Amino acid sequence: MIRAPAPKCGFCGKLQFRLQSLSVVNCPHSFPAIVCSHCDAVVAMAAPQSLQLNPLSAENEA
């Protein structure tokens, strides 16, 4: 049986994470994120596909 290594935080190398709801500046929504329990670094963050993450891209194309 092959076992994959446990995911580690890319900042501190610890193995403990928690799920937390985070807000983004100038956005009324909050998003679920996986956060390191040791150093509070955001490891992963989810956003709805309907959210436009780069509002400047539409202006640059015009």
PDB file of N, CA, C and O in Angstrom:
ATOM      1  N   MET A   1       0.839  -1.185   0.000  1.00  0.00           N
ATOM      2  CA  MET A   1       0.000   0.000   0.000  1.00  0.00           C
ATOM      3  C   MET A   1       0.888   1.254   0.000  1.00  0.00           C
ATOM      4  O   MET A   1       1.812   1.377   0.804  1.00  0.00           O
ATOM      5  N   ILE A   2       0.592   2.159  -0.899  1.00  0.00           N
ATOM      6  CA  ILE A   2       1.351   3.408  -0.982  1.00  0.00           C
ATOM      7  C   ILE A   2       0.583   4.489  -0.229  1.00  0.00           C
ATOM      8  O   ILE A   2      -0.618   4.669  -0.429  1.00  0.00           O
ATOM      9  N   ARG A   3       1.285   5.196   0.629  1.00  0.00           N
ATOM     10  CA  ARG A   3       0.649   6.275   1.395  1.00  0.00           C
ATOM     11  C   ARG A   3       1.206   7.622   0.936  1.00  0.00           C
ATOM     12  O   ARG A   3       2.415   7.788   0.773  1.00  0.00           O
ATOM     13  N   ALA A   4       0.317   8.560   0.735  1.00  0.00           N
ATOM     14  CA  ALA A   4       0.736   9.911   0.371  1.00  0.00           C
ATOM     15  C   ALA A   4       1.188  10.631   1.636  1.00  0.00           C
ATOM     16  O   ALA A   4       0.633  10.402   2.711  1.00  0.00           O
ATOM     17  N   PRO A   5       2.190  11.499   1.516  1.00  0.00           N
ATOM     18  CA  PRO A   5       2.622  12.252   2.701  1.00  0.00           C
ATOM     19  C   PRO A   5       1.525  13.204   3.169  1.00  0.00           C
ATOM     20  O   PRO A   5       0.734  13.698   2.366  1.00  0.00           O
ATOM     21  N   ALA A   6       1.486  13.452   4.458  1.00  0.00           N
ATOM     22  CA  ALA A   6       0.488  14.370   5.017  1.00  0.00           C
ATOM     23  C   ALA A   6       0.768  15.782   4.511  1.00  0.00           C
ATOM     24  O   ALA A   6       1.928  16.181   4.399  1.00  0.00           O
ATOM     25  N   PRO A   7      -0.284  16.542   4.205  1.00  0.00           N
ATOM     26  CA  PRO A   7      -0.062  17.916   3.748  1.00  0.00           C
ATOM     27  C   PRO A   7       0.517  18.766   4.871  1.00  0.00           C
ATOM     28  O   PRO A   7       0.073  18.695   6.017  1.00  0.00           O
ATOM     29  N   LYS A   8       1.508  19.564   4.525  1.00  0.00           N
ATOM     30  CA  LYS A   8       2.143  20.452   5.505  1.00  0.00           C
ATOM     31  C   LYS A   8       1.920  21.897   5.091  1.00  0.00           C
ATOM     32  O   LYS A   8       1.759  22.199   3.909  1.00  0.00           O
ATOM     33  N   CYS A   9       1.912  22.778   6.070  1.00  0.00           N
ATOM     34  CA  CYS A   9       1.822  24.209   5.792  1.00  0.00           C
ATOM     35  C   CYS A   9       3.085  24.640   5.051  1.00  0.00           C
ATOM     36  O   CYS A   9       4.192  24.283   5.454  1.00  0.00           O
ATOM     37  N   GLY A  10       2.929  25.388   3.991  1.00  0.00           N
ATOM     38  CA  GLY A  10       4.067  25.869   3.223  1.00  0.00           C
ATOM     39  C   GLY A  10       4.861  26.958   3.924  1.00  0.00           C
ATOM     40  O   GLY A  10       5.953  27.309   3.477  1.00  0.00           O
ATOM     41  N   PHE A  11       4.331  27.495   5.012  1.00  0.00           N
ATOM     42  CA  PHE A  11       5.016  28.577   5.716  1.00  0.00           C
ATOM     43  C   PHE A  11       5.767  28.077   6.946  1.00  0.00           C
ATOM     44  O   PHE A  11       6.930  28.428   7.147  1.00  0.00           O
ATOM     45  N   CYS A  12       5.103  27.253   7.777  1.00  0.00           N
ATOM     46  CA  CYS A  12       5.736  26.825   9.029  1.00  0.00           C
ATOM     47  C   CYS A  12       5.999  25.320   9.076  1.00  0.00           C
ATOM     48  O   CYS A  12       6.720  24.857   9.960  1.00  0.00           O
ATOM     49  N   GLY A  13       5.428  24.540   8.144  1.00  0.00           N
ATOM     50  CA  GLY A  13       5.673  23.112   8.094  1.00  0.00           C
ATOM     51  C   GLY A  13       4.832  22.274   9.045  1.00  0.00           C
ATOM     52  O   GLY A  13       5.022  21.060   9.117  1.00  0.00           O
ATOM     53  N   LYS A  14       3.915  22.882   9.770  1.00  0.00           N
ATOM     54  CA  LYS A  14       3.074  22.136  10.711  1.00  0.00           C
ATOM     55  C   LYS A  14       1.973  21.386   9.964  1.00  0.00           C
ATOM     56  O   LYS A  14       1.728  21.638   8.784  1.00  0.00           O
ATOM     57  N   LEU A  15       1.312  20.459  10.665  1.00  0.00           N
ATOM     58  CA  LEU A  15       0.320  19.590  10.037  1.00  0.00           C
ATOM     59  C   LEU A  15      -1.106  19.845  10.483  1.00  0.00           C
ATOM     60  O   LEU A  15      -2.002  19.096  10.094  1.00  0.00           O
ATOM     61  N   GLN A  16      -1.357  20.882  11.291  1.00  0.00           N
ATOM     62  CA  GLN A  16      -2.700  21.112  11.814  1.00  0.00           C
ATOM     63  C   GLN A  16      -3.349  22.294  11.094  1.00  0.00           C
ATOM     64  O   GLN A  16      -2.769  23.373  10.974  1.00  0.00           O
ATOM     65  N   PHE A  17      -4.586  22.049  10.615  1.00  0.00           N
ATOM     66  CA  PHE A  17      -5.326  23.068   9.885  1.00  0.00           C
ATOM     67  C   PHE A  17      -6.716  23.205  10.470  1.00  0.00           C
ATOM     68  O   PHE A  17      -7.186  22.313  11.176  1.00  0.00           O
ATOM     69  N   ARG A  18      -7.379  24.316  10.182  1.00  0.00           N
ATOM     70  CA  ARG A  18      -8.761  24.525  10.606  1.00  0.00           C
ATOM     71  C   ARG A  18      -9.520  25.192   9.461  1.00  0.00           C
ATOM     72  O   ARG A  18      -8.935  25.860   8.609  1.00  0.00           O
ATOM     73  N   LEU A  19     -10.828  24.995   9.464  1.00  0.00           N
ATOM     74  CA  LEU A  19     -11.688  25.642   8.481  1.00  0.00           C
ATOM     75  C   LEU A  19     -12.194  26.943   9.088  1.00  0.00           C
ATOM     76  O   LEU A  19     -12.694  26.960  10.213  1.00  0.00           O
ATOM     77  N   GLN A  20     -12.061  28.026   8.340  1.00  0.00           N
ATOM     78  CA  GLN A  20     -12.446  29.336   8.851  1.00  0.00           C
ATOM     79  C   GLN A  20     -13.128  30.123   7.737  1.00  0.00           C
ATOM     80  O   GLN A  20     -12.827  29.932   6.559  1.00  0.00           O
ATOM     81  N   SER A  21     -14.029  30.990   8.106  1.00  0.00           N
ATOM     82  CA  SER A  21     -14.701  31.855   7.144  1.00  0.00           C
ATOM     83  C   SER A  21     -13.955  33.189   7.093  1.00  0.00           C
ATOM     84  O   SER A  21     -13.803  33.864   8.111  1.00  0.00           O
ATOM     85  N   LEU A  22     -13.496  33.560   5.903  1.00  0.00           N
ATOM     86  CA  LEU A  22     -12.723  34.791   5.739  1.00  0.00           C
ATOM     87  C   LEU A  22     -13.454  35.773   4.849  1.00  0.00           C
ATOM     88  O   LEU A  22     -14.203  35.381   3.954  1.00  0.00           O
ATOM     89  N   SER A  23     -13.232  37.054   5.101  1.00  0.00           N
ATOM     90  CA  SER A  23     -13.775  38.119   4.275  1.00  0.00           C
ATOM     91  C   SER A  23     -12.652  38.745   3.463  1.00  0.00           C
ATOM     92  O   SER A  23     -11.496  38.766   3.887  1.00  0.00           O
ATOM     93  N   VAL A  24     -13.007  39.252   2.298  1.00  0.00           N
ATOM     94  CA  VAL A  24     -12.044  39.905   1.423  1.00  0.00           C
ATOM     95  C   VAL A  24     -12.327  41.402   1.463  1.00  0.00           C
ATOM     96  O   VAL A  24     -13.484  41.816   1.539  1.00  0.00           O
ATOM     97  N   VAL A  25     -11.282  42.207   1.412  1.00  0.00           N
ATOM     98  CA  VAL A  25     -11.428  43.658   1.463  1.00  0.00           C
ATOM     99  C   VAL A  25     -12.310  44.132   0.305  1.00  0.00           C
ATOM    100  O   VAL A  25     -12.154  43.673  -0.827  1.00  0.00           O
ATOM    101  N   ASN A  26     -13.216  45.034   0.586  1.00  0.00           N
ATOM    102  CA  ASN A  26     -14.133  45.624  -0.402  1.00  0.00           C
ATOM    103  C   ASN A  26     -15.058  44.595  -1.055  1.00  0.00           C
ATOM    104  O   ASN A  26     -15.468  44.769  -2.203  1.00  0.00           O
ATOM    105  N   CYS A  27     -15.386  43.532  -0.333  1.00  0.00           N
ATOM    106  CA  CYS A  27     -16.296  42.522  -0.861  1.00  0.00           C
ATOM    107  C   CYS A  27     -17.280  42.146   0.245  1.00  0.00           C
ATOM    108  O   CYS A  27     -16.861  41.885   1.373  1.00  0.00           O
ATOM    109  N   PRO A  28     -18.568  42.113  -0.054  1.00  0.00           N
ATOM    110  CA  PRO A  28     -19.560  41.803   0.991  1.00  0.00           C
ATOM    111  C   PRO A  28     -19.632  40.311   1.335  1.00  0.00           C
ATOM    112  O   PRO A  28     -20.305  39.938   2.296  1.00  0.00           O
ATOM    113  N   HIS A  29     -18.956  39.457   0.572  1.00  0.00           N
ATOM    114  CA  HIS A  29     -19.042  38.017   0.783  1.00  0.00           C
ATOM    115  C   HIS A  29     -17.962  37.523   1.745  1.00  0.00           C
ATOM    116  O   HIS A  29     -16.927  38.166   1.922  1.00  0.00           O
ATOM    117  N   SER A  30     -18.221  36.379   2.356  1.00  0.00           N
ATOM    118  CA  SER A  30     -17.186  35.688   3.119  1.00  0.00           C
ATOM    119  C   SER A  30     -17.007  34.314   2.473  1.00  0.00           C
ATOM    120  O   SER A  30     -17.949  33.761   1.906  1.00  0.00           O
ATOM    121  N   PHE A  31     -15.805  33.775   2.564  1.00  0.00           N
ATOM    122  CA  PHE A  31     -15.468  32.552   1.863  1.00  0.00           C
ATOM    123  C   PHE A  31     -14.845  31.544   2.815  1.00  0.00           C
ATOM    124  O   PHE A  31     -14.110  31.926   3.725  1.00  0.00           O
ATOM    125  N   PRO A  32     -15.133  30.247   2.614  1.00  0.00           N
ATOM    126  CA  PRO A  32     -14.485  29.235   3.451  1.00  0.00           C
ATOM    127  C   PRO A  32     -13.005  29.120   3.069  1.00  0.00           C
ATOM    128  O   PRO A  32     -12.657  29.155   1.889  1.00  0.00           O
ATOM    129  N   ALA A  33     -12.154  28.986   4.067  1.00  0.00           N
ATOM    130  CA  ALA A  33     -10.726  28.865   3.830  1.00  0.00           C
ATOM    131  C   ALA A  33     -10.130  27.839   4.779  1.00  0.00           C
ATOM    132  O   ALA A  33     -10.607  27.662   5.900  1.00  0.00           O
ATOM    133  N   ILE A  34      -9.086  27.165   4.321  1.00  0.00           N
ATOM    134  CA  ILE A  34      -8.321  26.272   5.178  1.00  0.00           C
ATOM    135  C   ILE A  34      -7.127  27.078   5.674  1.00  0.00           C
ATOM    136  O   ILE A  34      -6.333  27.587   4.883  1.00  0.00           O
ATOM    137  N   VAL A  35      -7.012  27.188   7.005  1.00  0.00           N
ATOM    138  CA  VAL A  35      -6.010  28.043   7.635  1.00  0.00           C
ATOM    139  C   VAL A  35      -5.118  27.183   8.535  1.00  0.00           C
ATOM    140  O   VAL A  35      -5.603  26.272   9.206  1.00  0.00           O
ATOM    141  N   CYS A  36      -3.821  27.475   8.547  1.00  0.00           N
ATOM    142  CA  CYS A  36      -2.891  26.765   9.424  1.00  0.00           C
ATOM    143  C   CYS A  36      -3.197  27.132  10.875  1.00  0.00           C
ATOM    144  O   CYS A  36      -3.300  28.311  11.213  1.00  0.00           O
ATOM    145  N   SER A  37      -3.342  26.125  11.726  1.00  0.00           N
ATOM    146  CA  SER A  37      -3.645  26.376  13.136  1.00  0.00           C
ATOM    147  C   SER A  37      -2.449  26.955  13.888  1.00  0.00           C
ATOM    148  O   SER A  37      -2.617  27.522  14.967  1.00  0.00           O
ATOM    149  N   HIS A  38      -1.257  26.820  13.336  1.00  0.00           N
ATOM    150  CA  HIS A  38      -0.047  27.272  14.031  1.00  0.00           C
ATOM    151  C   HIS A  38       0.306  28.719  13.676  1.00  0.00           C
ATOM    152  O   HIS A  38       0.527  29.538  14.568  1.00  0.00           O
ATOM    153  N   CYS A  39       0.362  29.038  12.373  1.00  0.00           N
ATOM    154  CA  CYS A  39       0.822  30.380  11.969  1.00  0.00           C
ATOM    155  C   CYS A  39      -0.272  31.232  11.318  1.00  0.00           C
ATOM    156  O   CYS A  39       0.000  32.364  10.916  1.00  0.00           O
ATOM    157  N   ASP A  40      -1.511  30.713  11.203  1.00  0.00           N
ATOM    158  CA  ASP A  40      -2.656  31.429  10.624  1.00  0.00           C
ATOM    159  C   ASP A  40      -2.500  31.760   9.139  1.00  0.00           C
ATOM    160  O   ASP A  40      -3.195  32.642   8.633  1.00  0.00           O
ATOM    161  N   ALA A  41      -1.614  31.081   8.443  1.00  0.00           N
ATOM    162  CA  ALA A  41      -1.474  31.291   6.997  1.00  0.00           C
ATOM    163  C   ALA A  41      -2.664  30.655   6.283  1.00  0.00           C
ATOM    164  O   ALA A  41      -3.109  29.572   6.662  1.00  0.00           O
ATOM    165  N   VAL A  42      -3.179  31.322   5.252  1.00  0.00           N
ATOM    166  CA  VAL A  42      -4.269  30.768   4.456  1.00  0.00           C
ATOM    167  C   VAL A  42      -3.662  29.769   3.475  1.00  0.00           C
ATOM    168  O   VAL A  42      -2.867  30.140   2.612  1.00  0.00           O
ATOM    169  N   VAL A  43      -4.044  28.502   3.615  1.00  0.00           N
ATOM    170  CA  VAL A  43      -3.497  27.442   2.780  1.00  0.00           C
ATOM    171  C   VAL A  43      -4.335  27.290   1.508  1.00  0.00           C
ATOM    172  O   VAL A  43      -3.782  27.072   0.430  1.00  0.00           O
ATOM    173  N   ALA A  44      -5.649  27.402   1.621  1.00  0.00           N
ATOM    174  CA  ALA A  44      -6.546  27.295   0.474  1.00  0.00           C
ATOM    175  C   ALA A  44      -7.798  28.108   0.762  1.00  0.00           C
ATOM    176  O   ALA A  44      -8.221  28.236   1.911  1.00  0.00           O
ATOM    177  N   MET A  45      -8.386  28.658  -0.299  1.00  0.00           N
ATOM    178  CA  MET A  45      -9.588  29.475  -0.139  1.00  0.00           C
ATOM    179  C   MET A  45     -10.515  29.213  -1.312  1.00  0.00           C
ATOM    180  O   MET A  45     -10.074  29.136  -2.459  1.00  0.00           O
ATOM    181  N   ALA A  46     -11.793  29.078  -1.021  1.00  0.00           N
ATOM    182  CA  ALA A  46     -12.780  28.812  -2.063  1.00  0.00           C
ATOM    183  C   ALA A  46     -13.551  30.084  -2.381  1.00  0.00           C
ATOM    184  O   ALA A  46     -13.796  30.910  -1.501  1.00  0.00           O
ATOM    185  N   ALA A  47     -13.929  30.232  -3.638  1.00  0.00           N
ATOM    186  CA  ALA A  47     -14.745  31.373  -4.055  1.00  0.00           C
ATOM    187  C   ALA A  47     -15.755  30.874  -5.079  1.00  0.00           C
ATOM    188  O   ALA A  47     -15.434  29.991  -5.875  1.00  0.00           O
ATOM    189  N   PRO A  48     -16.967  31.419  -5.076  1.00  0.00           N
ATOM    190  CA  PRO A  48     -17.945  30.991  -6.075  1.00  0.00           C
ATOM    191  C   PRO A  48     -17.474  31.352  -7.485  1.00  0.00           C
ATOM    192  O   PRO A  48     -16.817  32.372  -7.688  1.00  0.00           O
ATOM    193  N   GLN A  49     -17.818  30.502  -8.452  1.00  0.00           N
ATOM    194  CA  GLN A  49     -17.373  30.748  -9.824  1.00  0.00           C
ATOM    195  C   GLN A  49     -17.987  32.010 -10.422  1.00  0.00           C
ATOM    196  O   GLN A  49     -17.452  32.569 -11.379  1.00  0.00           O
ATOM    197  N   SER A  50     -19.102  32.456  -9.863  1.00  0.00           N
ATOM    198  CA  SER A  50     -19.746  33.655 -10.391  1.00  0.00           C
ATOM    199  C   SER A  50     -19.003  34.929  -9.995  1.00  0.00           C
ATOM    200  O   SER A  50     -19.259  35.997 -10.549  1.00  0.00           O
ATOM    201  N   LEU A  51     -18.081  34.816  -9.034  1.00  0.00           N
ATOM    202  CA  LEU A  51     -17.328  35.975  -8.572  1.00  0.00           C
ATOM    203  C   LEU A  51     -16.231  36.307  -9.569  1.00  0.00           C
ATOM    204  O   LEU A  51     -15.454  35.431  -9.949  1.00  0.00           O
ATOM    205  N   GLN A  52     -16.157  37.556  -9.994  1.00  0.00           N
ATOM    206  CA  GLN A  52     -15.096  37.985 -10.893  1.00  0.00           C
ATOM    207  C   GLN A  52     -13.923  38.435 -10.035  1.00  0.00           C
ATOM    208  O   GLN A  52     -14.004  39.470  -9.373  1.00  0.00           O
ATOM    209  N   LEU A  53     -12.831  37.672 -10.036  1.00  0.00           N
ATOM    210  CA  LEU A  53     -11.716  37.939  -9.141  1.00  0.00           C
ATOM    211  C   LEU A  53     -10.850  39.109  -9.595  1.00  0.00           C
ATOM    212  O   LEU A  53     -10.183  39.734  -8.770  1.00  0.00           O
ATOM    213  N   ASN A  54     -10.848  39.415 -10.884  1.00  0.00           N
ATOM    214  CA  ASN A  54     -10.014  40.501 -11.382  1.00  0.00           C
ATOM    215  C   ASN A  54     -10.894  41.499 -12.135  1.00  0.00           C
ATOM    216  O   ASN A  54     -11.040  41.388 -13.352  1.00  0.00           O
ATOM    217  N   PRO A  55     -11.483  42.472 -11.433  1.00  0.00           N
ATOM    218  CA  PRO A  55     -12.401  43.400 -12.117  1.00  0.00           C
ATOM    219  C   PRO A  55     -11.704  44.271 -13.151  1.00  0.00           C
ATOM    220  O   PRO A  55     -12.371  44.826 -14.024  1.00  0.00           O
ATOM    221  N   LEU A  56     -10.392  44.409 -13.083  1.00  0.00           N
ATOM    222  CA  LEU A  56      -9.680  45.243 -14.054  1.00  0.00           C
ATOM    223  C   LEU A  56      -9.551  44.564 -15.412  1.00  0.00           C
ATOM    224  O   LEU A  56      -9.320  45.238 -16.416  1.00  0.00           O
ATOM    225  N   SER A  57      -9.698  43.225 -15.463  1.00  0.00           N
ATOM    226  CA  SER A  57      -9.513  42.515 -16.724  1.00  0.00           C
ATOM    227  C   SER A  57     -10.567  42.937 -17.753  1.00  0.00           C
ATOM    228  O   SER A  57     -10.248  43.027 -18.938  1.00  0.00           O
ATOM    229  N   ALA A  58     -11.802  43.196 -17.342  1.00  0.00           N
ATOM    230  CA  ALA A  58     -12.844  43.628 -18.271  1.00  0.00           C
ATOM    231  C   ALA A  58     -12.543  45.013 -18.819  1.00  0.00           C
ATOM    232  O   ALA A  58     -12.814  45.286 -19.989  1.00  0.00           O
ATOM    233  N   GLU A  59     -11.990  45.886 -17.996  1.00  0.00           N
ATOM    234  CA  GLU A  59     -11.649  47.224 -18.461  1.00  0.00           C
ATOM    235  C   GLU A  59     -10.461  47.181 -19.422  1.00  0.00           C
ATOM    236  O   GLU A  59     -10.403  47.969 -20.367  1.00  0.00           O
ATOM    237  N   ASN A  60      -9.517  46.270 -19.190  1.00  0.00           N
ATOM    238  CA  ASN A  60      -8.339  46.177 -20.053  1.00  0.00           C
ATOM    239  C   ASN A  60      -8.691  45.644 -21.435  1.00  0.00           C
ATOM    240  O   ASN A  60      -8.027  45.974 -22.418  1.00  0.00           O
ATOM    241  N   GLU A  61      -9.738  44.819 -21.514  1.00  0.00           N
ATOM    242  CA  GLU A  61     -10.137  44.262 -22.800  1.00  0.00           C
ATOM    243  C   GLU A  61     -10.920  45.258 -23.643  1.00  0.00           C
ATOM    244  O   GLU A  61     -10.967  45.116 -24.865  1.00  0.00           O
ATOM    245  N   ALA A  62     -11.526  46.250 -23.034  1.00  0.00           N
ATOM    246  CA  ALA A  62     -12.357  47.221 -23.762  1.00  0.00           C
ATOM    247  C   ALA A  62     -11.513  48.230 -24.511  1.00  0.00           C
ATOM    248  O   ALA A  62     -12.052  49.116 -25.174  1.00  0.00           O
TER     249      ALA A  62
END
